[in-house]
Amino acid sequence: MTTIDHLPFAFKLFTALGCGLVGGVFFAFSTFVMNALARLQPREGIIAMQSINITAINPLFMVALFGTGLACLVIAIASLSKLHQLGAVYLLVGSLLYLVGTILVTIAFNVPLNDALAIAKPDTTEGANLWARYLTYWTLWNHVRTIAAFAAAALLTLALCKQTAP
């Protein structure tokens, strides 16, 4: 193998798949879940999203989201000393895309919006106003997370293709 031999192929493959899996979850939200919630009355939309946000915090999704982030961190650090090797730049850029565009955006933008929605009172004018802003901004940042996760998956996959090329 001609690239970053100390990281097993399977580790990099599962990291790429993790990026794609998380990107797929975010893609679903960006393309139809948020649109469906926006069609509901504000009260119902708020209640539904509050429930989604509670159930999203579960071991399987957290491992997919943050376990992939941890794997990307390992790959990024390992790639730094191997940038001269075939595919290492793809590994570094892909990992950083996931870490910044998915993990950092989640923590800096989507989670605070979720926290604000968690305490919203669905039957109030303030709740309805918050819901309108939430739909716009949460979805915008979710698009960013979707694109970053898919781009990371693509770059990590390209690195694996370079690694296995004759």
VMD Tcl script that draws the C-alpha trace (Angstrom):
set ca {
  {0.00 0.00 0.00}
  {1.25 3.44 -0.85}
  {-0.57 5.66 1.63}
  {-0.78 6.00 5.39}
  {-0.16 2.32 6.02}
  {-0.49 2.58 9.79}
  {-4.24 3.19 9.54}
  {-6.02 0.04 8.47}
  {-8.07 0.12 5.30}
  {-11.19 -0.97 7.21}
  {-10.91 1.96 9.64}
  {-10.80 4.43 6.77}
  {-13.61 2.61 4.97}
  {-15.89 2.66 8.02}
  {-15.09 6.34 8.53}
  {-16.08 7.11 4.93}
  {-19.26 5.06 5.38}
  {-19.99 6.90 8.66}
  {-19.70 10.24 6.87}
  {-22.09 9.00 4.20}
  {-24.53 7.61 6.75}
  {-24.65 10.87 8.71}
  {-24.93 12.83 5.47}
  {-27.89 10.65 4.52}
  {-29.69 11.37 7.78}
  {-29.14 15.10 7.29}
  {-30.17 14.82 3.62}
  {-33.49 13.28 4.67}
  {-34.14 16.19 7.00}
  {-33.16 18.77 4.39}
  {-35.20 17.27 1.58}
  {-38.44 16.17 3.20}
  {-38.65 16.04 6.99}
  {-38.35 19.80 7.54}
  {-40.68 20.47 4.60}
  {-43.27 18.15 6.13}
  {-42.94 19.82 9.53}
  {-43.26 23.26 7.91}
  {-46.64 22.22 6.48}
  {-48.01 21.67 9.97}
  {-49.48 24.38 12.14}
  {-46.71 25.95 14.27}
  {-47.96 24.26 17.44}
  {-47.87 20.79 15.87}
  {-44.55 21.45 14.13}
  {-42.93 22.60 17.36}
  {-44.22 19.60 19.30}
  {-43.10 17.18 16.57}
  {-39.60 18.68 16.33}
  {-39.24 18.78 20.10}
  {-39.99 15.05 20.11}
  {-37.55 14.39 17.25}
  {-34.81 16.30 19.05}
  {-35.31 14.22 22.19}
  {-35.33 10.87 20.37}
  {-32.32 11.85 18.19}
  {-30.15 11.76 21.30}
  {-29.70 8.01 21.35}
  {-26.64 5.77 21.37}
  {-26.85 4.68 17.73}
  {-27.10 8.18 16.27}
  {-24.56 9.63 18.71}
  {-22.03 6.92 17.79}
  {-22.66 7.52 14.09}
  {-22.29 11.31 14.41}
  {-19.55 11.67 17.03}
  {-17.83 8.30 16.54}
  {-17.32 9.28 12.91}
  {-16.02 12.63 14.14}
  {-13.52 10.90 16.42}
  {-12.40 8.65 13.56}
  {-11.98 11.73 11.34}
  {-9.86 13.35 14.04}
  {-7.59 10.28 14.16}
  {-7.30 10.24 10.37}
  {-6.60 13.99 10.17}
  {-3.81 13.77 12.76}
  {-2.29 10.71 11.11}
  {-2.46 12.37 7.69}
  {-0.49 15.43 8.75}
  {2.82 13.62 8.79}
  {2.12 11.72 5.58}
  {1.04 14.47 3.19}
  {3.64 13.31 0.66}
  {1.90 9.94 0.35}
  {-0.76 9.14 -2.22}
  {-4.26 9.98 -0.96}
  {-3.17 11.63 2.30}
  {-4.41 15.07 1.25}
  {-7.84 13.58 0.48}
  {-7.89 11.98 3.93}
  {-6.89 15.23 5.63}
  {-9.31 17.49 3.75}
  {-12.17 14.99 4.00}
  {-11.67 14.56 7.72}
  {-11.46 18.31 8.32}
  {-14.60 18.87 6.24}
  {-16.52 16.48 8.45}
  {-15.09 17.91 11.66}
  {-15.77 21.54 10.74}
  {-18.77 21.28 8.43}
  {-20.63 18.60 10.35}
  {-19.50 18.44 13.98}
  {-18.64 22.12 14.54}
  {-21.74 23.34 12.67}
  {-23.90 20.95 14.72}
  {-22.47 22.24 17.99}
  {-22.35 25.92 17.05}
  {-25.65 26.29 15.19}
  {-28.08 23.35 15.19}
  {-27.80 22.44 18.89}
  {-28.40 26.01 20.13}
  {-31.44 26.25 17.84}
  {-32.66 22.91 19.24}
  {-32.10 24.14 22.79}
  {-34.15 27.28 22.13}
  {-36.94 25.22 20.57}
  {-36.91 22.79 23.53}
  {-38.15 25.52 25.88}
  {-40.55 27.12 23.41}
  {-44.20 27.11 24.35}
  {-46.03 25.75 21.31}
  {-49.31 27.60 21.99}
  {-47.82 31.11 22.07}
  {-47.12 33.80 19.49}
  {-43.49 33.76 20.61}
  {-43.38 30.02 19.96}
  {-44.82 30.48 16.47}
  {-42.32 33.25 15.70}
  {-39.45 31.11 16.96}
  {-40.70 28.21 14.84}
  {-40.64 30.33 11.67}
  {-37.03 31.39 12.34}
  {-36.09 27.86 13.39}
  {-37.35 26.35 10.13}
  {-35.25 28.78 8.11}
  {-32.00 28.75 10.07}
  {-31.94 25.14 11.25}
  {-32.56 23.94 7.72}
  {-29.88 26.25 6.29}
  {-27.27 24.89 8.70}
  {-28.51 21.36 8.08}
  {-27.82 21.87 4.35}
  {-24.25 22.82 5.30}
  {-23.91 19.67 7.41}
  {-25.32 17.53 4.61}
  {-22.93 18.88 1.99}
  {-19.93 18.65 4.33}
  {-20.67 15.05 5.33}
  {-21.16 13.91 1.73}
  {-18.06 15.78 0.54}
  {-16.07 14.17 3.37}
  {-17.37 10.74 2.39}
  {-16.39 11.38 -1.24}
  {-12.87 12.55 -0.36}
  {-12.26 9.66 2.03}
  {-13.47 7.28 -0.67}
  {-11.14 8.88 -3.23}
  {-8.28 8.37 -0.78}
  {-9.17 4.69 -0.53}
  {-9.27 4.43 -4.32}
  {-5.80 5.99 -4.52}
  {-4.61 3.60 -1.83}
  {-5.78 0.51 -3.71}
  {-4.79 1.69 -7.19}
  {-2.04 -0.41 -8.82}
}
mol new
graphics top color blue
foreach p $ca { graphics top sphere $p radius 0.5 }
foreach p [lrange $ca 0 end-1] q [lrange $ca 1 end] { graphics top cylinder $p $q radius 0.2 }
display resetview
